[in-house]
Amino acid sequence: ASSGHELGEQGMHSFLAGPAPRPDEVGAWLHLGASIAARGSTRRLMTNRREWLPLLSRNFGPMGDLHPEVTDSPPGELAQLAKLGYRSFGIAGGHTLFHSPGDLPVTTSAAMLEPVGQALLRTIADLESNLQ
């Protein structure tokens, strides 16, 4: 759904205007931005659900730099989700090498991705058990 990110998030706009499920049909929408685990990136863990703060803090706290924040006006694709009322959370940010010749696979590693992946799995499992 996020193709066209560099063109004003056109992929997400198109998806939300067409085949996307309605907000009341989605328990939680997870957005994974490109800076999820990139060396030297500025990344933010954001949600539009205040009640999810303890869960996100518990699961992402051990990483040190991902402190969840509640916002009704997040950047990028998350902004579209919040505006339409989807319960969402995600990681977004920036990096000096994004969309440049230096934007190579060496910007991340399995060791950087694994803790984020594990925190995401715990969070999704927790949300699933709370939404039932």
C-alpha positions, 0 to 999 in steps of 0.5 A, spaced: 500 500 500 505 504 500 508 504 494 509 511 491 511 514 498 516 519 495 510 522 491 506 524 496 504 517 499 500 516 492 500 508 493 497 509 500 492 514 498 490 509 492 489 503 497 485 507 502 480 510 497 479 503 494 480 496 497 482 498 504 478 495 509 474 500 513 477 503 520 472 499 524 474 492 520 481 493 523 484 492 530 490 495 529 494 497 523 502 497 523 506 501 519 513 499 518 517 505 515 524 504 512 528 507 518 525 501 522 532 499 523 537 503 519 544 505 522 544 513 523 537 513 522 532 518 526 526 513 528 520 514 532 515 509 534 508 513 534 501 511 535 494 514 535 492 510 541 493 513 548 491 506 551 497 502 547 502 506 550 504 501 556 504 496 551 508 499 546 513 502 552 514 495 555 515 491 548 520 497 545 523 499 551 529 495 552 531 498 545 532 504 548 531 509 543 524 507 541 520 511 546 512 511 544 509 517 543 501 519 542 500 523 536 494 525 532 498 528 526 504 523 525 508 524 518 507 520 512 502 514 511 501 514 518 498 521 518 493 518 513 491 512 517 490 517 523 485 522 519 481 516 517 480 513 524 484 507 523 487 504 530 495 504 528 502 504 530 508 504 526 515 506 526 517 512 521 523 517 520 529 519 516 536 517 514 541 521 510 542 516 505 535 514 503 534 515 496 541 516 494 547 512 491 549 510 498 542 507 500 545 500 500 543 494 504 549 495 508 545 500 512 542 495 516 543 488 519 540 482 522 542 484 528 539 491 528 532 488 525 531 482 530 530 486 536 525 490 532 522 484 529 521 481 536 518 487 539 513 487 533 511 480 534 510 481 542 506 487 540 501 484 535 500 478 540 498 482 545 494 487 541 491 480 538 489 478 545 486 484 548 482 485 542 478 479 542 
